[in-house]
Amino acid sequence: MGNKTKGLLALVGLGALAYWKYKKSTPEEQQKVKDKINTAKDNFNKWGNDLKSKANDVASQVQNKANDVASQVQNKAEDVKSQAENAIN
């Protein structure tokens, strides 16, 4: 058996054990488990949203920087053009 198979079997075994313990526990204990799962889910969603907003911030910073560079290049090109025209005249 490969390590992945052993790991998967161990995970399935742990899941089955946890499920069995959950089914045998009192309604109060079951509610605690549900609360923990919901808290974990909320934290995960919040983390995902934070990540999305950070990614959007970075993307807009990159876009702003690209626009700045583009306008600097354009200004430089216009300067060079007018210098060339002045040199010719």
Secondary structure, DSSP 8 states (H G I E B T S, - for coil): --HHHHHHHHHHHHHHHHHHHHHHS-HHHHHHHHHHHHHHHHHHHHHHHHHHHHHHHHHHHHHHHHHHHHHHHHHHHHHHHHHHHHHH-
